[in-house]
Amino acid sequence: MRILITGVTGFVGSHLAEYCLKQGAEVFGTVFSHHLGDELKRIESIKDKITLLECDLTNRVAVSRVMEKSKPDKVFHLAAQSFVPTSWKSPEDTLINNIISELNIFEVARDLGINPVTVLACSSEEYGLVKENEVPIKEDNPLRPMSPYAVSKIGQEKLGYQYYKSYGLKTVLTRFFNTEGPGRGQDFVTSNFAKQVAEIEKGKREPVIYVGNLEAKRDFTDVRDMVKAYWLASEKCEYGEAYNVCSGRTIPIQSVVDILLKLSTVKNIQVKQDVARMRPSDVPVLLGDNTKFISATGWKPEIPFEKTMEDLLNYWREELGGSPVKIEAINQEVAQKAS
């Protein structure tokens, strides 16, 4: 089986490439020269086992060359501008990158007369403003986007639906909730906190963690569980249908801080709010109902959030130099607070 992963050097893409190789697939992945740098480190262990194809996905000619070269049976479309705060600073770039890139994939597939199963990495951010009586969120919940990023993801999803209905393209619409784990970019909340703790342990910064809104609640799932979900989505889900992929439980951002502080080798770390980390508008709670996806695929998340945070902190400890710290147990009080 031939697999094309757009954004293969990204956080999820690198984990997914490794998982697809284990399934015996031949893996092709797109990279964008302006975004390489340290990202190549994510695929260091598998770079000789996959075919990297440089491509600006907003350029249809470049996309055509990639699709002709890879001739994919499945496409996992992950490449995107995926950082919500950036979408406020660059809304035009976010909309162009996220929607036009997908449009090019669909149009090139039609031009070439191929119809790979295409899994679209949509987002729980599409739901935006969720009312108290709408939790846990089902797929038929109204979409009230709260950021340009969320709008772009709605655009991607609706485009996938339209191309399925209009042209029969095999599109799978997956609304992934927060995905975390080792290798997560430092701009994202859990990884940012973990990196700050690791820097404090290394003496690279004062014993203070700077945070934004700690009251928000999110539905977190480990990336190593999520890549299994991507694969099952490509095998089991109905085309043109939207599916929530999530753990089905929320964890307050405050508890992320609590867990990392408990895992740290440095005690008495202070927590201070940084106004610059507050968003113009923030979604207070994202809790998904995963019943539809589980019924279709039999998937379930297996890695506890506390283990995800331990591995993420150890990732940053190694990145900053030094050996991982093995923590055998996490304080029960913190674990209960997180649940």
NURO-376460 format. One line per field, with one value per residue (C-alpha): residue number from 1; x, y, z. Coordinates in steps of 0.5 Angstrom, whole numbers, plus 500, padded with zeros to 3 digits. Each point is the difference from the previous one (the first is absolute). Layout:
BEGIN
vonu: c(NUM; ...) .
px: c(X; ...) .
py: c(Y; ...) .
pz: c(Z; ...) .
//
This chain:
BEGIN
vonu: c(1; 2; 3; 4; 5; 6; 7; 8; 9; 10; 11; 12; 13; 14; 15; 16; 17; 18; 19; 20; 21; 22; 23; 24; 25; 26; 27; 28; 29; 30; 31; 32; 33; 34; 35; 36; 37; 38; 39; 40; 41; 42; 43; 44; 45; 46; 47; 48; 49; 50; 51; 52; 53; 54; 55; 56; 57; 58; 59; 60; 61; 62; 63; 64; 65; 66; 67; 68; 69; 70; 71; 72; 73; 74; 75; 76; 77; 78; 79; 80; 81; 82; 83; 84; 85; 86; 87; 88; 89; 90; 91; 92; 93; 94; 95; 96; 97; 98; 99; 100; 101; 102; 103; 104; 105; 106; 107; 108; 109; 110; 111; 112; 113; 114; 115; 116; 117; 118; 119; 120; 121; 122; 123; 124; 125; 126; 127; 128; 129; 130; 131; 132; 133; 134; 135; 136; 137; 138; 139; 140; 141; 142; 143; 144; 145; 146; 147; 148; 149; 150; 151; 152; 153; 154; 155; 156; 157; 158; 159; 160; 161; 162; 163; 164; 165; 166; 167; 168; 169; 170; 171; 172; 173; 174; 175; 176; 177; 178; 179; 180; 181; 182; 183; 184; 185; 186; 187; 188; 189; 190; 191; 192; 193; 194; 195; 196; 197; 198; 199; 200; 201; 202; 203; 204; 205; 206; 207; 208; 209; 210; 211; 212; 213; 214; 215; 216; 217; 218; 219; 220; 221; 222; 223; 224; 225; 226; 227; 228; 229; 230; 231; 232; 233; 234; 235; 236; 237; 238; 239; 240; 241; 242; 243; 244; 245; 246; 247; 248; 249; 250; 251; 252; 253; 254; 255; 256; 257; 258; 259; 260; 261; 262; 263; 264; 265; 266; 267; 268; 269; 270; 271; 272; 273; 274; 275; 276; 277; 278; 279; 280; 281; 282; 283; 284; 285; 286; 287; 288; 289; 290; 291; 292; 293; 294; 295; 296; 297; 298; 299; 300; 301; 302; 303; 304; 305; 306; 307; 308; 309; 310; 311; 312; 313; 314; 315; 316; 317; 318; 319; 320; 321; 322; 323; 324; 325; 326; 327; 328; 329; 330; 331; 332; 333; 334; 335; 336; 337; 338; 339) .
px: c(500; 503; 498; 501; 501; 500; 504; 504; 505; 495; 498; 494; 503; 506; 497; 495; 505; 504; 493; 499; 506; 499; 493; 505; 498; 505; 500; 501; 499; 500; 505; 500; 507; 499; 497; 506; 505; 499; 494; 505; 502; 493; 501; 507; 499; 496; 502; 504; 493; 496; 500; 500; 497; 501; 493; 497; 493; 497; 503; 496; 505; 505; 494; 499; 507; 500; 493; 503; 506; 497; 494; 497; 494; 499; 502; 500; 500; 503; 504; 497; 501; 498; 501; 494; 503; 504; 493; 499; 506; 500; 493; 501; 506; 496; 494; 504; 505; 494; 495; 504; 504; 495; 496; 506; 501; 493; 500; 507; 497; 494; 505; 504; 494; 502; 495; 504; 497; 502; 499; 500; 503; 494; 499; 496; 501; 495; 495; 502; 495; 497; 494; 500; 494; 504; 505; 503; 500; 497; 501; 493; 502; 500; 506; 502; 507; 504; 507; 502; 503; 493; 497; 506; 498; 493; 502; 504; 494; 495; 504; 502; 492; 499; 505; 497; 493; 502; 505; 500; 507; 501; 501; 500; 498; 504; 499; 506; 500; 507; 505; 506; 507; 507; 502; 495; 502; 502; 494; 495; 498; 502; 506; 502; 499; 504; 506; 499; 501; 506; 503; 499; 503; 506; 501; 499; 494; 498; 495; 494; 495; 496; 493; 494; 492; 501; 492; 499; 499; 502; 499; 507; 502; 507; 503; 502; 493; 498; 504; 496; 494; 502; 501; 494; 496; 503; 498; 493; 497; 494; 502; 497; 499; 503; 503; 502; 507; 501; 501; 493; 502; 503; 506; 500; 507; 501; 501; 505; 504; 499; 502; 507; 501; 499; 505; 505; 507; 500; 495; 496; 500; 495; 495; 498; 495; 503; 495; 503; 498; 493; 496; 495; 494; 501; 496; 498; 499; 501; 498; 498; 495; 504; 494; 500; 507; 501; 494; 502; 508; 500; 506; 501; 505; 505; 506; 498; 501; 505; 504; 500; 502; 506; 502; 499; 504; 506; 500; 502; 505; 503; 500; 503; 505; 500; 497; 493; 497; 496; 494; 497; 493; 497; 496; 493; 498; 502; 498; 493; 500; 501; 495) .
py: c(500; 507; 505; 508; 504; 508; 503; 494; 503; 503; 498; 495; 499; 497; 495; 498; 499; 495; 496; 500; 496; 495; 499; 498; 506; 504; 507; 506; 507; 507; 505; 508; 503; 506; 496; 494; 502; 496; 497; 495; 497; 497; 495; 499; 493; 498; 505; 495; 496; 505; 504; 508; 504; 508; 503; 507; 497; 507; 499; 495; 498; 498; 496; 497; 497; 498; 496; 497; 498; 497; 497; 499; 495; 504; 508; 502; 508; 503; 506; 506; 507; 496; 505; 504; 507; 500; 500; 507; 503; 497; 498; 501; 495; 495; 500; 499; 495; 496; 500; 501; 494; 496; 502; 499; 493; 498; 504; 496; 493; 502; 502; 493; 496; 497; 500; 498; 500; 507; 501; 507; 503; 504; 503; 501; 507; 500; 500; 506; 503; 494; 501; 496; 496; 498; 496; 495; 502; 496; 500; 504; 505; 508; 502; 507; 501; 505; 501; 500; 494; 497; 503; 497; 493; 501; 502; 493; 496; 503; 499; 493; 499; 504; 496; 493; 502; 503; 496; 493; 502; 495; 506; 498; 506; 499; 505; 499; 503; 502; 495; 500; 496; 500; 505; 505; 507; 505; 505; 495; 500; 494; 500; 507; 498; 494; 504; 505; 495; 497; 506; 502; 493; 501; 507; 504; 504; 502; 496; 503; 497; 505; 498; 503; 498; 494; 499; 498; 492; 496; 493; 497; 494; 497; 500; 493; 498; 505; 498; 493; 504; 503; 493; 497; 506; 499; 492; 501; 506; 502; 506; 507; 498; 504; 497; 502; 497; 501; 497; 502; 504; 507; 502; 507; 504; 501; 493; 499; 505; 496; 494; 503; 503; 493; 497; 505; 499; 507; 502; 507; 502; 506; 501; 507; 502; 504; 504; 499; 493; 502; 499; 505; 495; 493; 494; 498; 493; 494; 493; 496; 494; 495; 494; 501; 499; 494; 497; 500; 498; 497; 505; 502; 504; 496; 505; 504; 507; 500; 495; 505; 506; 496; 498; 507; 503; 494; 502; 507; 498; 496; 506; 505; 495; 494; 493; 499; 500; 494; 501; 494; 503; 507; 502; 498; 507; 503; 494; 500; 508; 499; 495) .
pz: c(500; 498; 505; 499; 507; 499; 505; 502; 504; 504; 507; 498; 493; 503; 505; 494; 496; 505; 501; 492; 499; 506; 496; 494; 496; 495; 503; 496; 503; 498; 503; 499; 500; 504; 506; 501; 504; 507; 497; 496; 507; 501; 495; 501; 502; 493; 495; 496; 500; 497; 494; 501; 495; 500; 499; 501; 500; 498; 493; 496; 495; 506; 503; 493; 500; 507; 499; 493; 504; 506; 497; 507; 502; 506; 501; 507; 500; 506; 497; 503; 503; 507; 505; 503; 502; 493; 497; 503; 498; 493; 498; 493; 500; 504; 495; 494; 503; 503; 495; 493; 502; 500; 494; 496; 503; 498; 493; 498; 502; 495; 495; 501; 500; 507; 506; 506; 507; 503; 507; 502; 507; 502; 507; 506; 500; 494; 506; 503; 505; 503; 505; 507; 498; 493; 504; 498; 493; 495; 492; 499; 505; 497; 497; 503; 499; 504; 496; 493; 501; 502; 493; 496; 503; 499; 492; 500; 502; 496; 494; 501; 501; 494; 496; 502; 498; 494; 497; 504; 503; 506; 506; 507; 505; 507; 505; 504; 507; 504; 498; 505; 501; 499; 494; 501; 497; 506; 498; 502; 508; 502; 497; 502; 507; 500; 496; 506; 505; 497; 499; 507; 502; 495; 504; 493; 503; 507; 504; 497; 495; 496; 498; 496; 502; 505; 500; 493; 500; 494; 498; 499; 497; 499; 493; 500; 501; 494; 495; 501; 499; 493; 498; 502; 497; 493; 501; 503; 500; 495; 495; 500; 508; 506; 506; 506; 502; 508; 507; 502; 506; 502; 504; 502; 498; 507; 501; 495; 504; 506; 497; 497; 507; 503; 495; 501; 503; 502; 506; 502; 492; 500; 495; 497; 495; 494; 496; 494; 500; 501; 493; 498; 500; 503; 500; 507; 500; 494; 502; 495; 499; 496; 500; 492; 499; 505; 497; 493; 502; 506; 502; 507; 504; 504; 502; 507; 500; 505; 496; 494; 505; 502; 493; 498; 506; 499; 492; 502; 505; 495; 495; 505; 501; 505; 502; 501; 507; 502; 504; 503; 502; 500; 507; 500; 502; 493; 496; 503; 499; 493; 499) .
//
